[in-house]
Amino acid sequence: MRIRVSLLAFIVLFISACTMGDGTTEPVSIRITSPNGSEPTPTHANLPFANQFPNRWNPSNDGTPFEPCVAFSDEELLRFDVDPSVVEDAAQVDGQGIRGCLWLMPDLFTLGVVVTNAESLAQYKAGMPEIDWKPDLNVGGRVVGLAVLNDDDAACMTYVESMESVVVVDVGIVGGAEVREAYDPCKIAVDFTSTYADKIPE
């Protein structure tokens, strides 16, 4: 059985906060253009899983060309003890407002990297009052939001603006006390974001 732990809670929050303009989460047209209005954005090219959702790219997550599922090499993931072969789509339904991947390390931790549209980090924060927002960080001159669930110190997230979207890095500890002592979710999330922030378009 695959473990989803912290990201399950955040997917629920994303679904509620990342609906489309009319307040629905219905699937939308498959033909999506890039933020500069030029070429259509690929919906499943080179993804590390069989894409089941034709509307995986949609107007709720097309504000940046950044594709988390193909952004990191195996070596870059292994650097953070992430097994690149144990990965799945973060989306649960077709046309969902988030787009990205979840890497699962059973009995250790999960790493999720997802994209959702937002005008700014400030707007995103205003729509997510359920989250305990920490002071913003500065990573290479870019503002990075940092947050945890109010009642869970085993999950931590960073938020980076990317064009008309935010990119979220979510880390959740799934092991016991020994694992929690060995792995700090905020340190992993911040270090991962800091190391690979230059991959994310501004």
N, CA, C and O of each residue as an XYZ file, in Angstrom:
808
protein
N       0.846     -1.200      0.000
C       0.000      0.000      0.000
C       0.879      1.246      0.000
O       1.804      1.375      0.802
N       0.577      2.135     -0.893
C       1.389      3.336     -1.000
C       1.029      4.341      0.070
O      -0.131      4.500      0.451
N       2.077      5.024      0.549
C       1.896      5.952      1.658
C       1.841      7.376      1.124
O       2.697      7.784      0.338
N       0.818      8.144      1.556
C       0.700      9.519      1.097
C       0.828     10.514      2.243
O       1.274     11.641      2.025
N       0.463     10.142      3.413
C       0.611     10.910      4.633
C       0.351     12.397      4.449
O      -0.770     12.786      4.120
N       1.382     13.256      4.659
C       1.136     14.696      4.746
C       0.507     15.258      3.493
O      -0.339     16.148      3.581
N       0.898     14.759      2.309
C       0.386     15.371      1.102
C      -1.107     15.168      0.957
O      -1.768     15.974      0.301
N      -1.663     14.115      1.548
C      -3.109     13.929      1.505
C      -3.825     15.141      2.074
O      -4.777     15.647      1.480
N      -3.362     15.603      3.229
C      -4.006     16.755      3.855
C      -3.872     17.989      2.993
O      -4.810     18.778      2.877
N      -2.705     18.162      2.386
C      -2.493     19.364      1.601
C      -3.203     19.318      0.263
O      -3.575     20.363     -0.271
N      -3.404     18.112     -0.301
C      -4.191     18.000     -1.520
C      -5.612     18.459     -1.266
O      -6.220     19.117     -2.110
N      -6.145     18.110     -0.094
C      -7.485     18.585      0.262
C      -7.514     20.102      0.302
O      -8.457     20.716     -0.197
N      -6.483     20.719      0.896
C      -6.419     22.170      0.944
C      -6.253     22.761     -0.445
O      -6.862     23.782     -0.764
N      -5.430     22.123     -1.276
C      -5.235     22.613     -2.628
C      -6.524     22.573     -3.424
O      -6.830     23.515     -4.155
N      -7.290     21.485     -3.291
C      -8.534     21.360     -4.037
C      -9.478     22.483     -3.670
O     -10.158     23.035     -4.535
N      -9.527     22.829     -2.383
C     -10.438     23.884     -1.949
C      -9.936     25.263     -2.336
O     -10.737     26.157     -2.607
N      -8.610     25.452     -2.366
C      -8.058     26.774     -2.637
C      -7.746     27.002     -4.106
O      -7.584     28.147     -4.529
N      -7.657     25.931     -4.895
C      -7.194     26.052     -6.269
C      -8.271     25.681     -7.265
O      -7.992     25.002     -8.253
N      -9.490     26.112     -7.024
C     -10.557     25.871     -7.967
C     -10.458     26.857     -9.113
O      -9.686     27.814     -9.052
N     -11.236     26.627    -10.155
C     -11.189     27.488    -11.318
C     -11.995     28.744    -11.063
O     -12.636     28.889    -10.022
N     -11.956     29.648    -12.024
C     -12.548     30.953    -11.842
C     -14.009     30.924    -11.455
O     -14.464     31.801    -10.720
N     -14.767     29.932    -11.933
C     -16.189     29.873    -11.618
C     -16.474     29.074    -10.366
O     -17.634     28.795    -10.062
N     -15.412     28.690     -9.615
C     -15.589     27.982     -8.356
C     -15.756     26.488     -8.498
O     -16.105     25.819     -7.526
N     -15.513     25.933     -9.698
C     -15.661     24.504     -9.897
C     -14.301     23.861    -10.053
O     -13.286     24.546    -10.178
N     -14.290     22.536    -10.045
C     -13.065     21.799    -10.348
C     -13.313     20.878    -11.529
O     -12.699     19.815    -11.628
N     -14.201     21.271    -12.417
C     -14.502     20.461    -13.588
C     -13.312     20.456    -14.546
O     -12.560     21.429    -14.599
N     -13.131     19.357    -15.314
C     -12.059     19.324    -16.297
C     -12.222     20.432    -17.329
O     -13.327     20.900    -17.603
N     -11.087     20.834    -17.892
C     -11.095     21.917    -18.868
C     -10.411     21.447    -20.137
O      -9.929     20.316    -20.206
N     -10.366     22.301    -21.133
C      -9.806     21.942    -22.429
C      -8.370     21.469    -22.311
O      -7.601     21.977    -21.496
N      -8.011     20.479    -23.143
C      -6.668     19.927    -23.101
C      -5.647     20.849    -23.746
O      -4.460     20.755    -23.434
N      -6.074     21.744    -24.640
C      -5.126     22.592    -25.362
C      -4.770     23.795    -24.500
O      -5.556     24.733    -24.369
N      -3.600     23.757    -23.925
C      -3.149     24.802    -23.015
C      -1.958     25.518    -23.641
O      -1.058     24.868    -24.174
N      -1.942     26.836    -23.585
C      -0.803     27.581    -24.107
C       0.122     27.958    -22.972
O      -0.292     28.046    -21.816
N       1.360     28.177    -23.308
C       2.332     28.594    -22.304
C       2.031     30.018    -21.876
O       1.283     30.714    -22.563
N       2.599     30.481    -20.748
C       2.285     31.809    -20.241
C       2.545     32.933    -21.230
O       1.906     33.981    -21.132
N       3.469     32.756    -22.192
C       3.706     33.812    -23.166
C       2.790     33.698    -24.372
O       2.915     34.468    -25.324
N       1.860     32.729    -24.337
C       0.855     32.598    -25.372
C       1.365     31.981    -26.656
O       0.719     32.115    -27.695
N       2.517     31.300    -26.618
C       3.079     30.776    -27.853
C       2.658     29.343    -28.111
O       1.561     29.099    -28.614
N       3.519     28.390    -27.773
C       3.254     26.994    -28.102
C       2.400     26.309    -27.049
O       2.462     26.670    -25.874
N       1.591     25.309    -27.456
C       0.831     24.549    -26.466
C       1.762     23.838    -25.496
O       2.838     23.383    -25.883
N       1.356     23.744    -24.253
C       2.132     23.061    -23.234
C       1.859     21.562    -23.315
O       0.695     21.166    -23.383
N       2.895     20.708    -23.310
C       2.655     19.267    -23.366
C       1.952     18.790    -22.107
O       2.212     19.303    -21.019
N       1.059     17.808    -22.246
C       0.306     17.332    -21.098
C       0.934     16.102    -20.459
O       0.674     15.830    -19.287
N       1.744     15.353    -21.184
C       2.286     14.135    -20.582
C       3.638     13.744    -21.162
O       4.083     12.616    -20.949
N       4.301     14.629    -21.882
C       5.582     14.287    -22.484
C       6.619     13.956    -21.421
O       6.861     14.740    -20.503
N       7.230     12.776    -21.560
C       8.350     12.361    -20.710
C       8.020     12.233    -19.226
O       8.930     12.221    -18.397
N       6.749     12.138    -18.876
C       6.407     11.982    -17.467
C       6.869     10.619    -16.962
O       6.892      9.662    -17.735
N       7.238     10.504    -15.688
C       7.739      9.230    -15.154
C       6.632      8.257    -14.760
O       6.873      7.321    -13.997
N       5.430      8.469    -15.271
C       4.297      7.583    -15.012
C       3.358      7.667    -16.203
O       3.467      8.585    -17.016
N       2.445      6.728    -16.313
C       1.439      6.758    -17.371
C       0.373      7.787    -17.002
O      -0.339      7.622    -16.011
N       0.267      8.835    -17.791
C      -0.679      9.898    -17.487
C      -2.119      9.437    -17.748
O      -2.469      9.068    -18.869
N      -2.937      9.466    -16.704
C      -4.335      9.051    -16.823
C      -5.283     10.218    -17.050
O      -6.473     10.018    -17.296
N      -4.756     11.446    -16.966
C      -5.620     12.624    -16.988
C      -5.307     13.512    -18.190
O      -4.269     14.174    -18.197
N      -6.168     13.549    -19.204
C      -5.914     14.390    -20.378
C      -5.882     15.874    -20.055
O      -5.272     16.650    -20.791
N      -6.529     16.287    -18.965
C      -6.550     17.690    -18.569
C      -5.659     17.943    -17.359
O      -5.966     18.775    -16.505
N      -4.553     17.213    -17.302
C      -3.605     17.404    -16.206
C      -3.085     18.844    -16.206
O      -3.040     19.488    -15.158
N      -2.692     19.349    -17.379
C      -2.412     20.781    -17.554
C      -3.751     21.458    -17.794
O      -4.507     21.021    -18.662
N      -4.067     22.511    -17.051
C      -5.336     23.211    -17.232
C      -5.199     24.646    -16.729
O      -4.170     24.987    -16.145
N      -6.209     25.500    -16.938
C      -6.092     26.908    -16.562
C      -5.937     27.181    -15.067
O      -5.792     28.335    -14.664
N      -5.967     26.150    -14.252
C      -5.717     26.338    -12.826
C      -4.261     26.083    -12.451
O      -3.854     26.358    -11.322
N      -3.458     25.549    -13.406
C      -2.065     25.260    -13.081
C      -1.112     25.521    -14.243
O      -0.005     24.982    -14.263
N      -1.523     26.339    -15.209
C      -0.711     26.570    -16.401
C       0.022     27.909    -16.384
O       0.470     28.378    -17.430
N       0.150     28.529    -15.211
C       0.764     29.848    -15.120
C       2.271     29.851    -15.217
O       2.883     30.918    -15.260
N       2.886     28.675    -15.252
C       4.332     28.546    -15.419
C       4.614     27.307    -16.260
O       3.885     26.320    -16.157
N       5.658     27.336    -17.092
C       6.012     26.131    -17.848
C       6.753     25.103    -17.006
O       7.055     24.014    -17.495
N       7.051     25.423    -15.756
C       7.784     24.498    -14.893
C       6.988     23.218    -14.687
O       5.829     23.256    -14.274
N       7.625     22.072    -14.980
C       6.997     20.762    -14.788
C       7.800     19.980    -13.756
O       8.871     19.456    -14.066
N       7.280     19.898    -12.512
C       8.045     19.253    -11.437
C       8.449     17.820    -11.730
O       9.502     17.372    -11.277
N       7.637     17.098    -12.473
C       7.881     15.667    -12.650
C       9.077     15.352    -13.533
O       9.590     14.234    -13.504
N       9.529     16.324    -14.319
C      10.682     16.101    -15.188
C      11.808     17.090    -14.901
O      12.793     17.137    -15.639
N      11.674     17.868    -13.854
C      12.643     18.937    -13.581
C      13.936     18.441    -12.950
O      14.969     19.104    -13.052
N      13.891     17.274    -12.295
C      15.033     16.821    -11.502
C      15.575     15.502    -12.043
O      14.817     14.576    -12.333
N      16.887     15.434    -12.171
C      17.517     14.191    -12.600
C      17.514     13.178    -11.456
O      17.272     13.530    -10.302
N      17.782     11.934    -11.788
C      17.886     10.906    -10.747
C      18.945     11.290     -9.722
O      18.734     11.138     -8.519
N      20.071     11.782    -10.192
C      21.160     12.149     -9.289
C      20.744     13.281     -8.356
O      21.102     13.284     -7.178
N      19.993     14.237     -8.880
C      19.558     15.367     -8.057
C      18.579     14.923     -6.976
O      18.587     15.470     -5.873
N      17.740     13.944     -7.279
C      16.818     13.421     -6.273
C      17.550     12.555     -5.248
O      17.296     12.655     -4.047
N      18.451     11.713     -5.724
C      19.202     10.836     -4.827
C      20.039     11.634     -3.830
O      20.305     11.168     -2.722
N      20.445     12.816     -4.221
C      21.217     13.692     -3.323
C      20.449     13.971     -2.034
O      21.049     14.238     -0.992
N      19.112     13.908     -2.110
C      18.264     14.150     -0.943
C      17.599     12.860     -0.433
O      16.549     12.899      0.209
N      18.228     11.731     -0.731
C      17.725     10.421     -0.302
C      16.349     10.118     -0.873
O      15.563      9.393     -0.263
N      16.057     10.675     -2.045
C      14.774     10.438     -2.712
C      14.979      9.393     -3.805
O      15.842      9.551     -4.668
N      14.189      8.335     -3.765
C      14.256      7.272     -4.769
C      13.487      7.742     -6.004
O      12.262      7.854     -5.942
N      14.161      8.022     -7.124
C      13.472      8.550     -8.304
C      12.503      7.568     -8.940
O      11.647      7.971     -9.727
N      12.624      6.275     -8.609
C      11.758      5.266     -9.236
C      10.410      5.122     -8.542
O       9.491      4.524     -9.102
N      10.276      5.664     -7.321
C       9.028      5.513     -6.563
C       8.285      6.844     -6.616
O       8.340      7.639     -5.679
N       7.593      7.071     -7.725
C       6.984      8.364     -7.996
C       5.595      8.169     -8.574
O       5.335      7.182     -9.262
N       4.711      9.102     -8.295
C       3.379      9.064     -8.874
C       2.831     10.476     -9.048
O       3.344     11.436     -8.473
N       1.788     10.578     -9.844
C       1.144     11.853    -10.110
C       0.514     12.383     -8.830
O      -0.134     11.633     -8.099
N       0.701     13.671     -8.554
C       0.067     14.277     -7.385
C      -1.424     14.485     -7.589
O      -2.175     14.578     -6.618
N      -1.862     14.559     -8.851
C      -3.279     14.772     -9.138
C      -4.101     13.539     -8.783
O      -3.657     12.407     -8.975
N      -5.289     13.771     -8.269
C      -6.207     12.698     -7.908
C      -7.368     12.558     -8.886
O      -7.985     11.498     -8.994
N      -7.657     13.661     -9.604
C      -8.761     13.659    -10.566
C      -8.340     14.457    -11.789
O      -7.402     15.252    -11.721
N      -9.028     14.249    -12.909
C      -8.740     15.002    -14.118
C      -9.140     16.464    -13.943
O     -10.185     16.766    -13.369
N      -8.308     17.357    -14.439
C      -8.601     18.777    -14.346
C      -8.332     19.392    -12.988
O      -8.824     20.481    -12.695
N      -7.556     18.711    -12.151
C      -7.303     19.221    -10.800
C      -6.426     20.467    -10.835
O      -5.652     20.670    -11.770
N      -6.558     21.295     -9.803
C      -5.861     22.576     -9.772
C      -4.385     22.484     -9.483
O      -3.674     23.474     -9.653
N      -3.885     21.323     -9.047
C      -2.450     21.170     -8.838
C      -1.873     20.277     -9.926
O      -2.573     19.446    -10.505
N      -0.586     20.461    -10.194
C       0.116     19.648    -11.185
C       1.505     19.373    -10.641
O       2.236     20.306    -10.307
N       1.880     18.099    -10.546
C       3.198     17.784    -10.031
C       3.349     16.319     -9.693
O       2.589     15.473    -10.164
N       4.340     16.031     -8.870
C       4.670     14.644     -8.551
C       4.879     14.448     -7.051
O       5.187     15.382     -6.311
N       4.699     13.206     -6.639
C       4.928     12.782     -5.261
C       5.890     11.603     -5.269
O       5.626     10.570     -5.884
N       7.015     11.777     -4.571
C       7.990     10.693     -4.414
C       7.812     10.096     -3.020
O       7.733     10.825     -2.031
N       7.750      8.767     -2.949
C       7.406      8.080     -1.705
C       8.565      7.218     -1.223
O       9.007      6.310     -1.926
N       9.050      7.504     -0.032
C      10.065      6.688      0.611
C       9.430      6.026      1.829
O       9.442      6.610      2.913
N       8.867      4.805      1.680
C       8.149      4.163      2.786
C       8.970      4.131      4.075
O      10.164      3.830      4.068
N       8.300      4.446      5.167
C       8.886      4.445      6.508
C       9.912      5.554      6.718
O      10.576      5.589      7.754
N      10.053      6.462      5.749
C      10.971      7.587      5.902
C      10.213      8.903      5.714
O       9.766      9.512      6.687
N      10.069      9.337      4.455
C       9.377     10.601      4.206
C       8.842     10.638      2.777
O       9.211      9.820      1.935
N       7.964     11.606      2.527
C       7.458     11.859      1.185
C       7.950     13.230      0.736
O       8.138     14.136      1.548
N       8.155     13.365     -0.570
C       8.489     14.647     -1.177
C       7.481     14.925     -2.277
O       7.334     14.140     -3.213
N       6.795     16.036     -2.157
C       5.872     16.444     -3.202
C       6.312     17.787     -3.764
O       6.670     18.694     -3.012
N       6.286     17.915     -5.092
C       6.556     19.201     -5.744
C       5.408     19.451     -6.712
O       5.214     18.693     -7.663
N       4.646     20.516     -6.469
C       3.462     20.777     -7.275
C       3.379     22.246     -7.671
O       3.995     23.112     -7.050
N       2.602     22.503     -8.716
C       2.359     23.841     -9.234
C       0.871     24.139     -9.153
O       0.046     23.269     -9.434
N       0.524     25.355     -8.775
C      -0.858     25.813     -8.870
C      -0.836     27.308     -9.163
O       0.079     28.012     -8.735
N      -1.828     27.791     -9.883
C      -1.840     29.204    -10.256
C      -2.192     30.099     -9.075
O      -3.055     29.767     -8.262
N      -1.512     31.234     -8.995
C      -1.784     32.256     -7.991
C      -1.157     33.551     -8.465
O      -0.088     33.537     -9.075
N      -1.810     34.669     -8.193
C      -1.274     35.953     -8.630
C      -0.003     36.306     -7.876
O       0.875     36.982     -8.411
N       0.097     35.850     -6.639
C       1.269     36.160     -5.830
C       1.291     35.242     -4.616
O       0.302     34.581     -4.302
N       2.427     35.212     -3.946
C       2.535     34.455     -2.711
C       1.590     35.020     -1.657
O       0.981     34.271     -0.893
N       1.471     36.336     -1.619
C       0.575     36.976     -0.651
C      -0.871     36.534     -0.872
O      -1.592     36.256      0.086
N      -1.290     36.470     -2.135
C      -2.650     36.013     -2.429
C      -2.825     34.563     -2.018
O      -3.870     34.176     -1.495
N      -1.791     33.764     -2.259
C      -1.864     32.353     -1.919
C      -1.999     32.165     -0.410
O      -2.782     31.337      0.057
N      -1.224     32.947      0.346
C      -1.307     32.868      1.803
C      -2.713     33.221      2.284
O      -3.257     32.572      3.178
N      -3.291     34.258      1.680
C      -4.624     34.701      2.103
C      -5.669     33.620      1.877
O      -6.666     33.555      2.596
N      -5.443     32.768      0.879
C      -6.397     31.706      0.584
C      -6.140     30.429      1.352
O      -6.893     29.467      1.203
N      -5.090     30.389      2.179
C      -4.732     29.179      2.914
C      -4.586     29.485      4.405
O      -3.500     29.300      4.955
N      -5.656     29.953      5.085
C      -5.546     30.304      6.501
C      -5.342     29.089      7.399
O      -4.961     29.241      8.559
N      -5.591     27.881      6.882
C      -5.432     26.675      7.696
C      -3.971     26.360      7.999
O      -3.673     25.517      8.846
N      -3.063     27.042      7.305
C      -1.642     26.750      7.414
C      -0.958     27.760      8.326
O      -1.296     28.944      8.330
N       0.005     27.275      9.095
C       0.800     28.123      9.987
C       1.983     28.674      9.192
O       2.969     27.975      8.959
N       1.870     29.933      8.781
C       2.911     30.558      7.968
C       4.045     31.079      8.845
O       3.814     31.807      9.810
N       5.260     30.703      8.501
C       6.457     31.167      9.184
C       7.000     32.390      8.437
O       6.530     32.693      7.340
N       7.983     33.101      9.014
C       8.573     34.233      8.298
C       9.147     33.800      6.949
O       9.735     32.725      6.832
N       8.970     34.642      5.940
C       9.484     34.342      4.606
C      11.003     34.229      4.624
O      11.682     34.823      5.462
N      11.517     33.449      3.677
C      12.955     33.290      3.505
C      13.392     34.019      2.248
O      12.573     34.354      1.392
N      14.690     34.262      2.145
C      15.267     34.830      0.938
C      16.225     33.805      0.356
O      17.222     33.445      0.981
N      15.914     33.338     -0.848
C      16.753     32.335     -1.511
C      17.216     32.921     -2.845
O      16.436     33.018     -3.793
N      18.470     33.305     -2.909
C      18.998     33.875     -4.137
C      18.267     35.114     -4.591
O      18.127     35.347     -5.792
N      17.793     35.918     -3.644
C      17.072     37.131     -3.977
C      15.585     36.934     -4.207
O      14.873     37.894     -4.502
N      15.102     35.697     -4.076
C      13.687     35.410     -4.265
C      13.027     35.159     -2.917
O      13.615     34.547     -2.026
N      11.798     35.641     -2.783
C      11.043     35.413     -1.555
C      10.482     33.994     -1.583
O       9.865     33.580     -2.565
N      10.699     33.260     -0.508
C      10.206     31.888     -0.385
C       9.345     31.799      0.864
O       9.806     32.097      1.965
N       8.097     31.388      0.693
C       7.221     31.184      1.834
C       7.538     29.867      2.523
O       7.976     28.914      1.878
N       7.318     29.813      3.826
C       7.572     28.609      4.609
C       6.378     28.377      5.520
O       5.900     29.306      6.169
N       5.891     27.131      5.571
C       4.687     26.870      6.348
C       4.658     25.438      6.856
O       5.276     24.538      6.287
N       3.910     25.253      7.961
C       3.638     23.926      8.512
C       2.147     23.865      8.832
O       1.483     24.894      8.962
N       1.633     22.639      8.955
C       0.265     22.505      9.447
C       0.247     22.888     10.916
O       1.196     22.606     11.648
N      -0.819     23.523     11.345
C      -0.891     24.042     12.710
C      -0.648     22.983     13.776
O      -0.097     23.287     14.834
N      -1.054     21.738     13.509
C      -0.955     20.699     14.539
C      -0.034     19.555     14.137
O      -0.156     18.453     14.671
N       0.892     19.798     13.199
C       1.711     18.698     12.711
C       3.122     19.184     12.413
O       3.346     19.895     11.433
N       4.073     18.800     13.261
C       5.454     19.201     13.022
C       6.184     18.203     12.137
O       7.396     18.315     11.948
N       5.460     17.223     11.588
C       6.077     16.231     10.712
C       5.942     16.602      9.244
O       6.383     15.850      8.375
N       5.343     17.745      8.953
C       5.174     18.177      7.567
C       5.566     19.634      7.436
O       5.268     20.448      8.311
N       6.237     19.963      6.338
C       6.702     21.331      6.121
C       6.721     21.607      4.629
O       6.975     20.710      3.826
N       6.450     22.868      4.258
C       6.374     23.238      2.852
C       7.057     24.562      2.574
O       7.101     25.443      3.433
N       7.593     24.699      1.360
C       8.050     25.991      0.862
C       7.206     26.373     -0.344
O       6.638     25.516     -1.021
N       7.132     27.691     -0.603
C       6.317     28.216     -1.695
C       7.140     29.256     -2.449
O       7.617     30.223     -1.855
N       7.305     29.056     -3.752
C       8.093     29.958     -4.577
C       7.231     30.469     -5.726
O       6.607     29.683     -6.439
N       7.197     31.791     -5.904
C       6.461     32.346     -7.035
C       7.158     31.972     -8.338
O       8.386     31.980     -8.430
N       6.345     31.643     -9.348
C       6.872     31.348    -10.675
C       5.894     31.883    -11.711
O       4.878     31.255    -12.009
N       6.215     33.048    -12.250
C       5.358     33.699    -13.234
C       3.963     33.913    -12.652
O       3.804     34.728    -11.743
N       2.953     33.209    -13.148
C       1.595     33.379    -12.644
C       1.173     32.206    -11.755
O      -0.018     31.928    -11.610
N       2.148     31.527    -11.164
C       1.888     30.361    -10.323
C       2.751     30.406     -9.071
O       3.608     31.275     -8.914
N       2.501     29.447     -8.184
C       3.434     29.158     -7.105
C       3.845     27.696     -7.223
O       3.049     26.836     -7.601
N       5.093     27.439     -6.894
C       5.617     26.070     -6.850
C       5.780     25.699     -5.385
O       6.427     26.412     -4.618
N       5.187     24.580     -5.010
C       5.180     24.138     -3.617
C       6.044     22.888     -3.471
O       5.884     21.917     -4.210
N       6.958     22.930     -2.509
C       7.746     21.751     -2.135
C       7.264     21.313     -0.763
O       7.371     22.058      0.211
N       6.733     20.102     -0.696
C       6.138     19.592      0.538
C       6.893     18.351      0.999
O       7.094     17.423      0.215
N       7.308     18.326      2.248
C       7.994     17.165      2.821
C       7.216     16.702      4.050
O       6.894     17.504      4.927
N       6.919     15.412      4.108
C       6.216     14.849      5.246
C       6.930     13.622      5.778
O       7.232     12.699      5.022
N       7.201     13.605      7.076
C       7.861     12.456      7.704
C       6.819     11.372      7.962
O       5.763     11.644      8.534
N       7.117     10.144      7.541
C       6.149      9.054      7.690
C       6.640      7.949      8.624
O       5.903      7.007      8.914
N       7.884      8.063      9.096
C       8.415      7.054      9.985
C       8.153      7.382     11.449
O       7.465      8.351     11.767
N       8.703      6.574     12.318
C       8.515      6.741     13.750
C       9.465      7.749     14.356
O      10.016      8.606     13.666
N       9.650      7.629     15.677
C      10.441      8.612     16.423
C      11.878      8.699     15.926
O      12.433      9.793     15.820
N      12.485      7.556     15.621
C      13.869      7.571     15.159
C      14.003      8.303     13.830
O      14.966      9.037     13.609
N      13.032      8.097     12.953
C      13.058      8.770     11.656
C      12.865     10.264     11.842
O      13.520     11.062     11.172
N      11.966     10.654     12.753
C      11.723     12.083     12.995
C      12.966     12.767     13.557
O      13.198     13.951     13.311
N      13.758     12.016     14.308
C      15.005     12.586     14.821
C      16.037     12.752     13.709
O      16.841     13.683     13.729
N      16.004     11.839     12.740
C      17.003     11.849     11.668
C      16.642     12.799     10.527
O      17.530     13.316      9.849
N      15.348     13.031     10.311
C      14.903     13.838      9.178
C      14.056     15.010      9.667
O      13.017     14.822     10.300
N      14.516     16.213      9.366
C      13.787     17.432      9.687
C      13.065     17.884      8.421
O      13.723     18.281      7.459
N      11.717     17.835      8.390
C      10.999     18.147      7.148
C      11.240     19.561      6.639
O      11.323     19.773      5.430
N      11.355     20.537      7.547
C      11.598     21.908      7.102
C      13.001     22.065      6.530
O      13.191     22.781      5.547
N      13.975     21.410      7.128
C      15.341     21.482      6.601
C      15.393     20.871      5.206
O      16.017     21.431      4.305
N      14.734     19.714      5.022
C      14.727     19.073      3.699
C      14.044     19.975      2.686
O      14.562     20.188      1.590
N      12.880     20.507      3.050
C      12.127     21.354      2.120
C      12.904     22.601      1.737
O      12.966     22.966      0.563
N      13.499     23.256      2.733
C      14.252     24.486      2.473
C      15.521     24.187      1.676
O      15.838     24.908      0.731
N      16.250     23.134      2.046
C      17.482     22.791      1.334
C      17.186     22.396     -0.110
O      17.906     22.791     -1.026
N      16.119     21.612     -0.310
C      15.749     21.190     -1.661
C      15.388     22.411     -2.511
O      15.826     22.543     -3.654
N      14.582     23.296     -1.927
C      14.170     24.507     -2.643
C      15.366     25.388     -2.957
O      15.489     25.894     -4.072
N      16.247     25.575     -1.982
C      17.418     26.433     -2.184
C      18.349     25.871     -3.253
O      18.917     26.619     -4.049
N      18.498     24.556     -3.265
C      19.408     23.923     -4.217
C      18.905     24.021     -5.647
O      19.696     24.199     -6.574
N      17.595     23.905     -5.832
C      17.051     23.812     -7.188
C      16.146     24.980     -7.571
O      15.410     24.889     -8.554
N      16.188     26.072     -6.813
C      15.336     27.216     -7.117
C      15.595     27.791     -8.503
O      14.693     28.341     -9.135
N      16.848     27.658     -8.978
C      17.159     28.230    -10.292
C      16.497     27.472    -11.433
O      16.501     27.945    -12.569
N      15.929     26.307    -11.152
C      15.173     25.569    -12.171
C      13.772     26.174    -12.373
O      13.129     25.942    -13.396
N      13.324     26.934    -11.405
C      11.958     27.464    -11.420
C      11.962     28.841    -12.072
O      12.616     29.752    -11.564
N      11.248     29.018    -13.187
C      11.214     30.341    -13.827
C      10.626     31.390    -12.875
O       9.713     31.112    -12.098
N      11.179     32.597    -12.963
C      10.664     33.671    -12.116
C       9.465     34.341    -12.773
O       8.892     35.273    -12.208
